[in-house]
Amino acid sequence: MNHTGIHTISADTAASEPDSGPATEHGHGWDSTGNAPSARRASNVHLDDVRFSYDRGRSWALDGVTLDIHSGEYICILGANGSGKSTLGRIIAGFVSPDSGEVSLMGESVFTEGHAREREYRQARHSIGMVFQNPEDQIVTTVVQDDVAFGAENLGIPHEEIVSRVHWALEQVDMLDYALADPSRLSGGQQQRVAIAGALAMHPGMLVLDEPVAMLDDAGRREVSGIIDRLRNERTTVINITHMFDEARSADRLIVLDHGTVAYDGKPSRFLNDANLLKAHGLEDADVTDVTMNELNFQHSVRDDVDSDVQTLAVRHVTFTFSDAHREALKDVSFSARQGEIVAIVGRNGSGKSTLARLVCALAKPQHGSIEVNGIDALGAKGKRGKALRKEFRAKVGYVMQHPERQLFADTVAADVSYGPRNLGCSPEQTLDRVNETLEFLGISDCSERSPFALSGGQQRLAAIAGVIASKPSVLVLDEPTAGLDARARSRMYTLIAQLKAQGTTIVMTTHSHDEAALLSDKVALLHHGRLMAFGRPEETLAMYDEITDRALSKHGHHANADVRFDPSERSPIARKSSFMHQLDPRVKMVSALVMMFTAFAIHSATQLALAAAVVFGIVGLSRLGIRHVLHTVRLLLAMLTVMGILNLLVTRSGTVLLHWGVLMITDAGIVSAILYTCRFALVIMLGAVVMQTTTPTEMTDSMESLLSPLKRWGFHVQELALVMSLALRFIPTLTREARQIVDAQAARGGSVETGGPIQRVKALAAIVVPVFAGALRHADNVSLALDARCYEGGSGRTHFRMLTTRRKDYCFLAGSVFYIALLLAFPTIF
């Protein structure tokens, strides 16, 4: 198998079923006028009888694909989930090579006669940009502007040109205000925009987009469409892998995949207007299929006369602020839902939809307000009563996350589904009945004894949902339930929602889609910047949502002409504070702090301790972080130090005995030793906290690379080591968040590592390890593709967006540090 010479991708990325689709209608495609491509137009992509398998030829993800894509074309690739779209996109982008066939990319023959040509692949990739379906794995640094610059750096673009490109790219995706933000703290839609900006900054001749708007709101989708239009005007070849018909209609040419074969290649209108063709290839739109409003029992009359007047959910004046945030994520939010109602929560990316969903599930506690389900408020009580109420509350609320397949953690599907009923106290017989009933309801009974990690993506999503509804919740919270699904899968999800509604389940779902909210909901809650702008009938509320979307687009247009301050020398996502410590050269700051931390161990007197305390507190003042904030961030370490200081007090035998109690004694020397021990370590910890909070991980790795650069003479791969450190720091928050999601999934189903006896806690903890490890492997595989997508080929030839420069204030700080250290060491000791 020759595709391993470039990169392989895991079998769950695409389906691998044998060819059963119809023959290709137009083997080499049309141009934008519907005519055969002109011979004068350069070919960006040529595929001839390409085949690709994930299982050594037992089945084919791509089977006999022949295509020509010409310069300047805008092509959309459609296909049902598992049809091979992403696999084809990665072959076109040069990230995987096939098992057989011929491949030419950007004028380079990269695969021929069964062999991949590494040099030609690398050369072709310099002219190809790609945005993957999951933007989180494509972002490789910890500051937005640095990540956007990463690809241009790898291409060896001069510094001044990189600055210009980064500014332009962020402007195109309306993310200029987030240039200094930490990507891991952005919403999924915002991360998607950053990933698109990173590709645009490379100025590719061909751009491959794999579901680029799957995580975006309506305004974001229209902005991406505008980006595509501008690229088309510049004659950039754009290949858009999508499941959205509106995007496909605007393309010059449509390619449809079915079970790994090209089922259609031609004008979009001819295919999309033929209901029989759509149905034959599993692409019928949810709005035009047999799944009509009447069959789903979604008559609009239901909105006027809901069967039950019982109020199931009540959210009252909820305000929530993240512990390290400076403004509220949610502000005074109130709404309610009756039994059997569907409430859609809409809003732009970052408006607080997912945060509100977690609060409704009692997975976080608001600072103000209350949330009641069936009259139970689990958030107000404390102690044992609070724990009991939270357990009762969570038994009545089910939570399906945005990526529900990541909620899975048990060895088998049946074991995962049974987790909730067991924690609710169901007997083994009742639990088994619920498992069988739920799996049958979702049509996955045959998967009960299979590992959830061996299922297809669609089956994993259904298994995760089964694990939630097996607990028979009164309220079901769905966070973006149709994200990334094709039309047929969306229809199936709509049917499931309808059936749950018919059973009297109250459903709260977040969604980006105006049409989805209009189709499914009885009421709509509109969030904007954490505030509830409207709550009521879909027609009126969604009209206001459209107004907000239009205003956002108008603002984006205004930004295009605005003189926005953009400085790559800014050092931190919170550098707008302009604190002295934030603006220091990170090399000077880190080296000076490190030396000061080591010399703290030379403190042996009260005078030295007072001097050190004055300097450290002065540095805290220069950082503008505030003493209380710094002490709060290191409070656990300070508590440990206090305990260690007390132990030091009790074991010191020298000096005058002040108190004697059995084998324990307290001496004057012991008191001095304990104070010195505790205080000097506390100062070291505080100094380290200031450095960590005023220096981004990217700055740390850049500084390390600069400081260790002399080692290059002896063959040390300094740049590669710095990149590995940067990636590790970048993905620690991601893996931590995924572990937290599994803990949340367990807590939402009645159990977690924080409750139960020791054995139960150990089992819950063990259940986290496997999916987190699997997630780490998935991220590692995706990151390797992301590095290829950004043309990373080692440190040689790279230029730098962030230029580390030493200025007057850096020399002043360095001189002050040297003076302090000399003064500290020169002080005579008193004790």
C-alpha positions in Angstrom: 0.0 0.0 0.0 1.7 3.2 -1.2 -0.4 5.8 0.6 1.6 5.2 3.8 4.5 6.9 2.1 2.9 10.3 2.7 0.3 10.0 5.4 -2.4 7.7 6.5 -5.7 8.6 8.1 -7.7 6.5 10.4 -10.5 4.3 9.2 -13.2 6.2 11.0 -12.5 9.3 8.8 -14.5 7.8 5.9 -16.5 4.9 5.0 -14.9 2.0 3.2 -17.8 0.2 1.4 -17.7 -1.4 -2.0 -18.8 0.6 -5.1 -22.6 0.5 -5.6 -23.2 3.9 -7.1 -24.1 4.8 -10.6 -21.5 5.7 -13.3 -20.0 9.2 -13.5 -22.0 11.5 -15.6 -19.2 13.9 -16.7 -15.8 12.4 -16.1 -13.7 15.5 -16.6 -16.1 18.2 -15.5 -17.4 21.4 -16.9 -16.3 25.0 -16.5 -18.5 27.8 -15.1 -20.4 28.1 -18.4 -21.3 24.5 -18.6 -18.9 23.7 -21.4 -16.0 21.4 -21.5 -12.9 22.9 -20.0 -10.7 24.8 -22.3 -7.4 23.2 -23.1 -5.8 26.6 -22.4 -6.8 26.5 -18.7 -4.0 25.0 -16.5 -4.9 21.8 -14.7 -4.5 22.1 -10.9 -5.6 18.5 -10.2 -5.5 15.4 -12.4 -6.7 12.1 -11.0 -6.9 9.0 -13.2 -8.5 5.8 -11.8 -7.5 6.5 -8.2 -8.3 3.9 -5.6 -7.8 4.2 -1.8 -8.4 1.6 0.9 -8.1 1.7 4.7 -8.2 -2.1 5.1 -5.6 -3.3 2.5 -8.1 -3.7 -0.3 -10.9 -5.6 1.3 -13.1 -2.5 0.6 -12.5 0.8 -1.1 -13.0 4.3 0.3 -12.3 5.6 -3.2 -12.8 3.3 -6.2 -11.8 4.4 -9.7 -12.0 8.2 -9.3 -11.1 10.1 -12.4 -11.1 13.9 -12.3 -9.6 17.0 -13.8 -9.8 20.3 -11.9 -8.7 23.5 -13.7 -7.3 26.8 -12.4 -9.9 29.2 -11.2 -12.8 26.7 -10.8 -15.1 26.7 -7.8 -16.1 23.1 -7.1 -18.3 21.7 -4.4 -18.1 18.0 -3.5 -21.3 16.5 -2.1 -21.9 13.1 -0.7 -23.6 11.3 2.2 -21.6 10.7 5.4 -19.0 8.1 4.7 -19.0 8.5 0.9 -15.3 9.3 0.7 -15.5 13.1 0.5 -12.8 13.9 3.1 -10.6 11.2 1.7 -10.8 12.7 -1.8 -10.2 16.1 -0.4 -7.0 15.0 1.3 -5.7 13.3 -1.8 -6.4 16.5 -3.8 -4.6 18.5 -1.1 -1.6 16.2 -1.3 -1.8 14.8 2.3 -2.4 11.2 1.4 -1.4 9.2 -1.7 -3.6 6.4 -3.2 -3.1 2.7 -3.5 -3.2 2.9 -7.3 -3.9 5.3 -10.2 -2.2 8.5 -11.3 -2.2 11.9 -9.4 -0.9 15.2 -10.6 -1.2 18.3 -8.4 -0.4 21.9 -9.3 1.5 20.7 -12.4 3.6 18.2 -10.5 3.2 14.4 -11.1 3.1 13.3 -7.5 1.9 9.7 -7.8 2.5 7.4 -10.8 3.2 3.8 -11.5 2.3 2.9 -7.9 4.9 5.2 -6.3 4.6 8.4 -4.3 7.2 11.1 -5.3 8.1 12.9 -2.0 9.8 15.9 -3.5 7.0 16.6 -5.9 4.4 16.2 -3.2 6.2 18.8 -1.0 6.5 21.2 -3.9 2.8 20.9 -4.8 1.7 21.4 -1.2 3.4 24.9 -1.2 0.6 26.0 -3.5 -2.3 24.2 -1.8 -4.1 25.3 1.3 -6.5 23.2 3.3 -8.9 23.8 6.1 -10.0 20.6 7.9 -13.4 19.7 9.4 -12.2 20.1 13.0 -10.4 23.4 13.3 -9.1 22.7 16.8 -6.6 20.2 15.5 -5.4 22.6 12.8 -4.4 25.4 15.2 -0.9 24.7 16.4 0.1 27.8 18.5 -1.4 29.5 21.5 -1.9 33.0 20.1 -4.3 33.6 17.1 -2.0 35.9 15.1 0.9 33.6 15.6 -1.1 30.7 14.3 -2.3 32.6 11.2 1.4 33.4 10.5 2.7 29.8 10.9 2.2 28.7 7.3 3.7 31.9 5.9 6.7 31.4 8.1 7.2 27.9 6.8 7.1 29.2 3.2 10.0 31.6 4.1 8.0 34.8 3.5 9.8 38.0 4.6 8.7 39.3 8.0 7.1 42.5 6.7 5.0 40.6 4.2 3.9 38.1 6.9 2.6 41.0 9.0 0.6 42.3 6.1 -0.8 38.9 5.2 -1.8 38.1 8.8 -3.6 41.4 9.1 -5.4 40.9 5.8 -6.3 37.2 6.5 -7.8 38.0 10.0 -9.7 40.9 8.5 -11.2 38.6 5.9 -12.7 36.4 8.6 -13.7 39.2 10.9 -11.3 38.0 13.7 -8.9 41.0 13.8 -10.2 41.9 17.3 -9.1 38.4 18.5 -5.5 38.6 17.1 -4.0 38.3 20.6 -6.5 35.7 21.9 -5.8 32.2 23.0 -7.3 29.9 20.3 -8.2 27.2 22.8 -10.5 29.7 24.6 -12.5 30.6 21.4 -15.8 29.0 20.4 -15.8 26.3 17.7 -16.9 28.8 15.0 -14.2 31.3 16.0 -11.6 28.6 15.8 -12.9 27.7 12.3 -12.4 31.3 11.2 -8.8 31.2 12.6 -8.1 28.0 10.6 -9.4 29.6 7.4 -7.3 32.7 8.0 -4.2 30.6 8.5 -4.8 29.0 5.0 -5.5 32.4 3.4 -2.3 33.9 4.8 -0.3 31.4 2.7 -1.9 32.8 -0.5 -2.5 29.4 -2.0 -3.2 28.8 -5.7 -5.7 26.2 -4.7 -7.7 26.0 -1.4 -9.4 22.8 -0.2 -12.1 23.3 2.4 -13.5 20.3 4.3 -16.9 21.4 5.8 -15.6 24.9 6.5 -18.9 26.3 7.8 -20.1 23.3 9.8 -19.4 25.1 13.1 -20.4 28.6 12.0 -23.5 30.6 12.5 -25.5 32.1 9.6 -23.4 35.3 9.6 -20.2 33.3 9.7 -21.4 31.1 6.8 -22.2 34.2 4.7 -18.8 35.7 5.6 -17.1 32.5 4.4 -19.2 32.6 1.2 -17.9 36.2 0.7 -14.4 35.0 1.2 -14.9 32.3 -1.4 -16.4 34.8 -3.8 -13.3 37.1 -3.4 -11.0 34.1 -4.1 -13.0 33.2 -7.2 -12.6 36.8 -8.4 -8.8 36.4 -8.0 -9.0 33.1 -10.0 -8.0 31.0 -7.0 -9.1 27.4 -7.4 -11.5 26.5 -4.5 -12.7 23.0 -3.7 -15.4 23.0 -1.0 -16.4 19.7 0.6 -19.9 20.3 2.0 -23.3 18.9 2.8 -25.1 22.2 2.4 -27.1 22.6 -0.8 -27.0 26.4 -0.8 -23.2 26.3 -1.0 -23.3 23.7 -3.8 -25.8 25.7 -5.9 -23.3 28.6 -6.1 -20.4 26.4 -7.4 -19.2 26.4 -11.0 -19.3 22.6 -10.9 -20.6 19.9 -8.6 -19.0 16.5 -7.9 -21.1 13.9 -6.1 -19.5 10.9 -4.4 -21.4 7.7 -3.6 -19.6 4.8 -1.9 -16.3 6.0 -3.1 -17.2 6.6 -6.8 -18.0 9.7 -8.7 -21.7 9.5 -9.2 -22.1 13.0 -10.8 -19.8 15.6 -12.2 -21.4 18.6 -13.8 -23.7 21.6 -13.3 -25.1 21.9 -9.8 -28.6 22.8 -10.8 -29.2 19.7 -12.9 -28.4 17.4 -9.9 -29.9 19.5 -7.1 -33.2 20.0 -8.8 -33.7 16.3 -9.4 -35.4 14.8 -6.4 -34.8 11.2 -7.7 -31.1 11.7 -8.1 -30.9 13.2 -4.6 -32.7 10.3 -3.0 -30.7 7.7 -5.0 -27.5 9.0 -3.5 -28.7 9.6 0.0 -28.8 13.4 -0.3 -32.4 14.3 -0.1 -32.9 17.5 1.7 -34.7 17.4 5.0 -37.1 20.0 3.7 -38.1 18.1 0.6 -38.0 14.5 1.7 -40.8 12.2 2.8 -40.1 13.5 6.4 -42.8 16.2 6.3 -44.1 18.3 9.1 -47.2 16.1 9.4 -45.3 12.9 9.6 -43.1 14.4 12.4 -46.2 15.6 14.3 -44.7 19.1 14.1 -47.9 20.9 13.0 -47.6 24.6 13.7 -50.8 24.3 15.7 -48.8 22.5 18.4 -47.2 25.8 19.2 -50.5 27.3 20.0 -51.9 24.5 22.1 -49.2 22.4 23.8 -50.8 19.3 25.4 -49.5 20.0 28.9 -49.4 23.2 31.0 -46.9 21.7 33.4 -43.8 23.8 33.6 -40.9 21.4 33.4 -37.9 23.9 33.2 -37.5 27.3 34.7 -34.4 29.4 34.3 -34.6 32.6 36.4 -32.2 35.6 36.3 -29.1 33.4 35.7 -25.7 35.2 35.5 -22.5 33.3 35.0 -18.9 34.3 34.8 -15.9 32.0 34.2 -13.4 32.1 37.1 -10.7 33.7 35.0 -12.9 36.0 32.9 -13.5 39.7 33.2 -17.1 39.9 32.0 -20.2 37.8 32.3 -20.6 34.9 29.9 -24.4 35.0 30.7 -26.2 38.0 32.1 -29.7 37.9 33.7 -31.1 35.1 31.5 -34.6 33.9 32.2 -36.9 31.6 30.2 -39.1 28.5 30.8 -40.4 25.4 29.0 -43.5 23.3 29.4 -43.7 19.5 29.2 -43.2 18.4 25.6 -42.0 21.8 24.3 -39.0 22.3 22.2 -37.0 25.4 22.9 -34.3 26.4 20.5 -31.4 28.5 21.7 -29.9 30.5 18.9 -27.2 33.1 18.7 -23.9 33.9 17.1 -20.7 32.0 17.9 -19.5 32.9 21.4 -23.0 34.2 22.5 -23.1 31.7 25.4 -25.3 28.9 24.0 -23.2 26.0 25.2 -22.5 27.6 28.5 -26.3 27.9 29.1 -26.7 24.3 28.1 -24.1 23.2 30.8 -25.9 25.3 33.4 -29.3 23.7 32.6 -27.6 20.3 33.3 -26.2 21.4 36.6 -22.7 20.9 35.4 -21.7 24.4 36.4 -23.2 26.8 39.0 -24.2 30.3 38.2 -23.1 33.2 40.4 -26.7 34.5 40.5 -30.1 33.1 39.7 -31.8 29.7 39.8 -32.6 26.8 37.5 -35.4 24.4 38.3 -36.5 21.2 36.7 -39.8 19.8 37.9 -39.6 22.2 40.9 -36.1 21.0 42.0 -33.4 23.7 42.3 -30.1 21.8 42.7 -27.9 24.9 42.6 -28.9 26.7 45.8 -28.4 23.9 48.4 -25.0 23.0 49.9 -23.4 20.1 51.7 -25.0 16.7 51.6 -28.4 18.1 50.8 -26.9 19.9 47.8 -25.3 16.6 46.6 -28.6 14.8 46.9 -30.5 17.4 45.1 -27.9 17.6 42.3 -28.2 13.8 41.8 -32.0 14.0 41.7 -31.8 17.0 39.4 -29.4 15.3 37.0 -31.6 12.2 36.9 -34.2 14.4 35.3 -32.0 16.1 32.7 -30.2 14.5 29.8 -27.2 16.1 28.1 -26.0 15.4 24.6 -22.9 17.4 23.8 -21.9 19.0 20.6 -19.7 16.0 19.7 -21.7 13.3 21.5 -19.4 10.5 20.3 -16.8 12.0 22.6 -19.1 11.2 25.6 -18.5 7.4 25.1 -16.3 5.7 27.7 -17.4 2.1 28.4 -16.0 -1.1 26.9 -19.3 -1.9 25.0 -22.3 0.0 23.8 -24.6 -1.8 26.2 -22.3 -1.0 29.1 -22.2 2.6 28.2 -26.0 2.8 27.8 -26.5 1.1 31.1 -24.4 3.6 33.0 -27.2 6.1 33.6 -29.9 3.6 34.7 -27.5 1.9 37.1 -26.6 5.2 38.8 -30.3 6.0 39.1 -30.8 2.8 41.2 -32.5 0.6 38.6 -32.3 -3.1 39.3 -30.2 -5.2 36.9 -33.4 -6.4 35.2 -34.8 -2.9 34.8 -31.4 -1.7 33.5 -31.3 -4.4 30.9 -34.8 -3.6 29.8 -34.0 0.0 29.4 -30.8 -0.7 27.4 -32.6 -3.1 25.0 -35.6 -0.7 24.6 -33.3 2.3 23.9 -31.1 0.5 21.4 -34.1 -0.8 19.6 -35.6 2.7 19.6 -32.5 4.1 17.9 -32.1 1.1 15.6 -28.6 0.0 16.8 -29.5 -3.2 18.7 -26.9 -5.1 16.7 -24.2 -2.9 18.1 -24.9 -3.7 21.8 -21.9 -5.9 22.4 -19.5 -4.0 20.2 -16.9 -1.5 21.4 -18.2 2.1 20.9 -14.8 3.1 19.6 -15.1 0.6 16.7 -18.4 2.0 15.4 -18.8 4.4 12.5 -19.2 8.1 13.3 -23.0 8.0 12.8 -23.3 4.9 15.0 -21.2 6.5 17.7 -23.5 9.5 17.8 -26.5 7.3 18.1 -24.8 5.2 20.9 -24.0 8.4 22.8 -27.6 9.6 22.5 -28.8 6.2 23.7 -26.7 6.5 26.8 -28.5 9.7 27.6 -32.2 8.9 26.8 -31.9 5.5 28.6 -32.2 7.5 31.8 -35.6 8.7 30.6 -35.0 12.4 31.4 -37.8 14.9 31.7 -35.6 17.5 30.0 -33.2 16.7 27.2 -30.5 19.2 26.3 -29.0 18.9 22.8 -26.0 21.0 21.9 -25.9 21.4 18.1 -27.5 18.0 17.5 -27.1 18.1 13.7 -23.6 19.6 13.4 -21.7 17.9 10.6 -24.5 15.6 9.5 -25.7 15.1 5.9 -29.3 15.6 4.9 -30.4 12.0 5.5 -28.8 11.9 8.9 -30.4 15.3 9.8 -33.8 13.9 8.8 -33.2 10.9 11.1 -32.2 13.3 13.9 -35.4 15.3 13.3 -37.5 12.2 13.5 -35.8 11.2 16.8 -36.5 14.7 18.2 -40.1 14.4 17.1 -40.5 11.0 18.7 -39.1 12.3 22.0 -41.4 15.3 21.9 -44.4 13.0 21.4 -43.3 11.1 24.5 -43.6 14.3 26.5 -39.8 15.0 26.8 -39.0 18.7 27.0 -36.1 19.5 24.6 -33.7 22.4 24.8 -31.4 22.5 21.8 -28.8 24.9 20.7 -28.4 25.5 17.0 -26.8 27.9 14.5 -29.4 27.2 11.9 -32.3 29.6 11.4 -34.2 27.0 9.3 -33.7 24.2 11.9 -35.0 26.4 14.7 -38.0 27.4 12.6 -38.8 23.8 11.7 -38.5 22.2 15.1 -39.0 24.6 17.9 -42.1 25.8 19.8 -40.2 28.7 21.3 -36.9 30.3 20.5 -34.4 32.0 22.9 -32.0 34.5 21.3 -28.7 35.1 23.0 -26.4 37.9 22.1 -23.2 38.6 24.0 -24.5 36.6 26.9 -27.8 38.4 27.1 -31.3 37.1 26.3 -32.5 39.5 23.6 -35.8 37.7 23.0 -37.8 34.7 24.0 -41.0 33.6 22.3 -42.6 32.4 19.1 -40.0 31.4 16.4 -41.2 33.8 13.8 -40.6 37.0 15.8 -37.5 35.8 17.6 -35.8 34.5 14.4 -36.6 37.8 12.7 -34.5 39.5 15.4 -31.8 36.9 15.0 -31.6 37.8 11.3 -31.3 41.5 12.1 -28.3 40.7 14.4 -26.8 38.6 11.7 -27.2 41.5 9.2 -25.7 43.9 11.6 -22.7 41.6 12.2 -22.1 41.5 8.5 -22.4 45.3 8.2 -19.8 45.6 11.0 -17.5 43.2 9.1 -17.8 45.4 6.1 -16.9 48.4 8.2 -13.8 46.7 9.6 -12.5 46.2 6.1 -11.9 49.9 5.9 -11.0 50.6 9.5 -7.6 51.5 10.7 -7.3 48.7 13.3 -4.1 48.6 15.4 -2.2 45.4 14.7 1.2 44.8 16.2 2.9 41.4 16.2 5.3 42.5 18.9 2.4 42.6 21.4 3.2 39.8 23.8 -0.1 38.5 25.3 -3.8 38.1 24.8 -4.2 40.6 27.6 -1.3 42.8 26.5 -3.8 45.7 25.9 -3.3 46.4 29.6 0.2 47.6 28.5 1.7 46.5 31.7 5.5 46.7 32.0 5.9 43.0 32.6 3.7 42.0 29.6 5.8 44.2 27.3 9.2 42.9 28.4 11.3 40.7 26.0 10.3 37.2 27.2 13.9 36.1 27.1 15.0 38.9 29.5 11.9 38.2 31.7 12.4 34.4 31.9 16.1 34.4 32.5 16.0 37.2 35.1 13.1 35.5 36.9 14.9 32.2 36.8 18.1 33.6 38.3 16.1 35.5 41.0 14.2 32.3 41.9 17.5 30.4 42.4 19.0 33.1 44.5 16.0 33.0 46.8 17.6 30.0 48.3 20.4 32.2 49.5 18.0 34.1 51.8 18.9 33.4 55.4 18.0 36.6 57.2 15.0 38.8 57.8 16.7 41.7 56.0 17.3 39.6 52.9 13.7 38.3 53.1 12.3 41.9 53.3 14.4 42.9 50.3 13.2 39.9 48.3 9.6 40.5 49.3 9.8 44.2 48.2 11.2 43.2 44.8 8.6 40.4 44.2 5.7 42.6 45.2 7.1 45.4 43.0 7.2 43.0 40.1 3.6 42.0 40.8 2.7 45.7 40.7 4.5 46.1 37.4 2.4 43.3 36.0 -0.9 44.9 37.0 -2.2 41.5 37.9 -2.9 42.5 41.5 -1.7 40.8 44.6 -5.0 39.2 45.4 -5.2 37.6 41.9 -1.7 36.2 42.1 -2.3 34.8 45.5 -5.6 33.3 44.4 -3.9 31.5 41.5 -1.3 29.9 43.7 -3.4 29.3 46.8 -3.1 25.5 46.8 0.7 25.7 46.6 0.7 28.2 49.4 -1.4 25.9 51.5 1.0 23.1 50.9 3.9 25.4 51.8 2.2 26.3 55.1 1.9 22.6 56.0 5.5 22.0 55.1 6.6 25.1 57.2 4.7 23.7 60.2 6.5 20.4 59.8 9.8 22.2 59.6 8.9 24.0 62.8 8.3 20.7 64.6 11.4 18.9 63.5 14.1 21.6 64.1 16.0 20.7 67.3 18.5 23.5 67.5 18.0 26.8 69.4 16.2 27.5 72.7 13.3 25.3 73.5 10.1 27.3 73.8 7.6 24.5 74.0 7.9 20.8 74.6 5.2 18.2 74.1 6.3 14.6 74.2 8.7 14.0 71.3 7.7 17.3 69.7 9.3 20.6 70.5 9.3 24.1 69.3 12.4 26.2 69.4 13.2 29.8 68.5 15.5 28.5 65.6 12.6 26.3 64.4 10.3 29.3 64.2 12.9 31.3 62.2 13.5 28.4 59.9 9.8 27.8 59.3 9.2 31.4 58.5 12.2 31.7 56.2 11.3 28.3 54.5 7.7 29.2 53.9 8.2 32.8 52.9 11.1 32.3 50.4 9.3 29.5 48.7 6.1 31.6 48.6 8.1 34.4 46.9 9.5 32.0 44.4 6.0 30.7 43.5 4.6 34.2 43.2 7.4 35.2 40.9 6.8 32.2 38.7 3.1 32.9 38.6 3.7 36.4 37.4 6.0 35.1 34.6 3.5 32.5 33.6 0.6 34.9 33.5 2.4 37.6 31.5 4.1 35.3 29.0 2.2 33.2 26.5 3.3 29.6 25.8 4.3 30.7 22.2 6.5 33.4 23.7 8.1 30.8 26.0 8.9 28.5 23.2 10.2 31.3 20.9 12.4 32.5 23.8 13.7 29.0 24.4 14.5 28.6 20.7 16.4 31.9 20.7 18.3 31.2 23.9 19.3 27.7 22.7 20.1 28.7 19.1 23.9 28.5 19.7 23.5 24.7 20.1 22.6 24.5 16.4 26.3 24.5 15.6 26.6 21.1 17.3 23.6 19.7 15.4 20.9 20.2 18.0 17.4 20.5 16.4 16.5 23.6 18.4 13.5 24.7 16.2 12.0 21.2 16.2 12.3 21.0 20.0 10.6 24.4 20.3 7.8 23.3 18.1 7.3 20.1 20.1 7.1 22.2 23.2 4.7 24.6 21.6 2.4 21.7 20.5 2.5 20.2 23.9 1.5 23.4 25.6 -1.1 24.0 22.9 -2.9 20.7 23.4 -2.7 20.3 27.2 -5.9 22.5 27.5 -7.6 20.5 24.7 -7.0 17.1 26.3 -7.9 18.5 29.7 -11.2 19.8 28.3 -11.9 16.4 26.7 -11.3 14.7 30.0 -13.6 17.2 31.6 -16.3 16.4 29.0 -16.2 12.8 29.9 -16.4 13.7 33.6 -19.4 15.9 32.7 -21.0 13.0 30.7 -20.7 10.8 33.7 -22.0 13.4 36.1 -24.9 14.2 33.9 -25.8 10.5 34.1 -25.6 10.2 37.8 -22.0 9.3 38.6 -18.5 10.8 38.4 -15.0 10.7 39.9 -16.1 13.2 42.5 -18.9 11.0 44.0 -19.4 7.5 45.4 -17.1 5.2 47.3 -13.4 4.6 46.5 -14.1 1.7 44.2 -16.7 3.5 42.3 -14.4 6.6 41.9 -11.5 4.4 40.7 -13.8 2.8 38.1 -15.0 6.2 36.9 -11.5 7.4 36.7 -10.4 4.3 34.7 -13.3 4.9 32.3 -11.8 8.3 31.4 -8.3 6.9 30.5 -9.2 5.0 27.4 -11.2 7.7 25.5 -8.7 10.4 26.5 -5.8 8.3 25.3 -7.7 7.6 22.1 -8.3 11.3 21.8 -4.6 12.1 22.2 -3.8 9.7 19.4 -6.5 11.2 17.2 -5.1 14.7 17.9 -1.5 13.6 17.2 -2.6 12.2 13.8 -4.5 15.3 12.9 -1.7 17.6 14.0 0.7 15.8 11.7 -1.7 16.5 8.8 -2.1 20.1 10.0 1.7 20.6 10.0 1.8 19.3 6.4 -1.1 21.6 5.5 1.0 24.6 6.7 4.1 23.3 4.8 6.2 22.7 7.9 9.4 20.9 6.8 11.7 21.4 9.7 13.4 24.6 10.8 15.5 25.2 7.7 14.4 28.2 5.7 11.7 29.4 8.1 11.2 33.1 8.7 9.6 34.6 11.8 6.5 36.7 12.3 7.3 37.4 16.0 10.6 39.3 16.2 12.1 39.2 19.6 13.8 42.6 20.2 15.6 43.9 23.3 14.6 47.5 24.1 15.6 50.1 26.7 13.0 48.8 29.2 14.5 45.3 28.9 18.0 46.5 29.7 16.6 48.5 32.6 14.9 45.5 34.0 18.0 43.3 33.5 20.1 45.9 35.2 17.7 46.1 38.1 17.7 42.3 38.4 21.5 42.2 38.6 21.6 45.0 41.2 19.0 43.2 43.3 20.9 39.9 43.2 24.1 41.5 44.1 22.5 43.4 46.9 20.8 40.2 48.2 24.0 38.3 48.3 26.0 41.2 49.9 23.6 41.5 52.9 25.2 40.1 56.1 23.0 37.5 57.8 21.5 38.3 61.1 20.7 34.7 62.3 
